[in-house]
């Protein structure tokens, strides 16, 4: 039996990047990426797409109640903010000095670290 190896998609955003929301209810807001789900191509962004969740009382949280937390956003609705200029930019990939692929800003042409 053959083993099927799924190739992981390379995304234009990573955990820790500062991004701007370009579509949806939170359009225009910026935030830091907390986590990325590469399979579903979704990201959790700090302070974006806040939903209310009703929590049942448990041993850990005997009070229960209503929690506000971030829900995921599709990465197509996010645009990376260039750390140098502070503006939203498209990204590309090119060969770095050490032979690895690096992300760069299409606006300024500068390599984006991270």
Phi, psi and omega per residue, in radians:
X1 nan 2.328 -3.121
X2 -1.437 2.463 3.081
X3 -1.551 2.247 3.126
X4 -1.637 2.083 3.129
X5 -1.827 2.040 3.116
X6 -1.497 2.277 3.108
X7 -1.417 2.305 -3.135
X8 -1.367 2.313 -3.098
X9 -1.223 2.418 3.031
X10 -1.520 2.199 -3.105
X11 -1.882 2.817 -3.123
X12 -1.463 -0.077 3.114
X13 -2.226 2.679 3.117
X14 -2.296 2.910 3.036
X15 -1.089 2.328 3.140
X16 1.715 -0.254 3.117
X17 -1.245 2.628 2.993
X18 -1.666 2.232 -3.062
X19 -2.245 2.816 3.073
X20 -2.023 2.409 3.112
X21 -1.472 2.199 -3.074
X22 -1.867 -0.072 3.123
X23 -2.682 2.656 3.093
X24 1.822 -2.999 -3.084
X25 -1.111 -0.571 -3.094
X26 -1.693 0.447 -3.101
X27 -0.982 2.292 3.113
X28 1.692 -0.285 -3.132
X29 -1.407 2.698 3.092
X30 -2.121 2.719 3.123
X31 -2.953 2.995 -3.124
X32 -1.719 2.419 -3.135
X33 -1.311 2.197 3.139
X34 -1.589 -0.693 -3.128
X35 -2.723 2.686 3.129
X36 -2.248 2.308 3.043
X37 -1.816 1.809 -3.051
X38 -1.258 -0.505 3.137
X39 -1.142 -0.815 -3.105
X40 -1.617 -0.082 -3.096
X41 0.960 0.889 3.135
X42 -2.266 2.691 -3.120
X43 -2.355 2.578 3.043
X44 -1.728 2.107 -3.081
X45 -2.008 2.352 -3.104
X46 -1.033 2.094 3.076
X47 1.372 0.121 -3.114
X48 -1.988 2.492 3.102
X49 0.991 0.955 -3.140
X50 -1.316 2.252 3.113
X51 -2.149 2.708 3.079
X52 -1.711 2.371 -3.110
X53 -2.192 2.222 3.110
X54 -1.494 2.116 -3.059
X55 -1.894 2.232 3.100
X56 -1.292 2.561 3.071
X57 -1.116 2.305 3.104
X58 -2.291 -3.139 3.104
X59 -1.119 -0.675 3.139
X60 -1.226 -0.713 3.123
X61 -2.175 1.469 -3.076
X62 -1.143 -0.381 -3.122
X63 -1.346 -0.641 -3.061
X64 1.242 -2.535 3.033
X65 1.901 -2.787 -3.077
X66 -1.932 2.225 -3.140
X67 -1.944 2.502 3.005
X68 -1.872 2.238 -3.141
X69 -2.581 2.876 -3.122
X70 -1.363 2.427 2.988
X71 -1.850 2.880 -3.074
X72 -1.330 2.711 3.111
X73 -2.192 2.466 3.098
X74 -1.186 2.440 -3.042
X75 -1.182 -0.293 3.092
X76 -1.212 -0.309 3.125
X77 -1.626 0.135 -3.119
X78 -2.072 2.504 3.100
X79 -2.262 2.294 -3.102
X80 -1.178 2.436 3.065
X81 -1.681 2.191 -3.140
X82 -1.162 2.155 -3.119
X83 -1.101 -0.483 -3.101
X84 -1.336 -0.850 -3.052
X85 -1.656 -0.452 -3.108
X86 1.433 0.204 3.132
X87 -1.909 2.727 3.087
X88 -1.211 2.438 -3.109
X89 -2.522 2.666 2.987
X90 -1.395 2.759 -3.115
X91 -2.139 2.706 3.055
X92 -2.336 3.088 3.095
X93 -2.192 2.406 3.070
X94 -2.558 2.888 -3.132
X95 -1.231 2.251 3.094
X96 -1.505 -3.060 -3.123
X97 -1.138 -0.620 -3.087
X98 -1.561 0.152 3.087
X99 1.606 -0.101 3.133
X100 -1.543 2.732 3.062
X101 -1.323 2.348 3.099
X102 -2.202 2.647 3.090
X103 -1.475 2.514 3.070
X104 -2.421 2.720 3.133
X105 -1.409 2.253 3.128
X106 -1.300 -0.346 -3.141
X107 -1.333 -0.875 -3.047
X108 -1.807 -0.352 -3.108
X109 1.441 0.023 -3.121
X110 -1.425 2.585 3.111
X111 -1.289 2.387 3.121
X112 -1.732 2.102 3.136
X113 -1.388 2.653 3.066
X114 2.135 nan nan
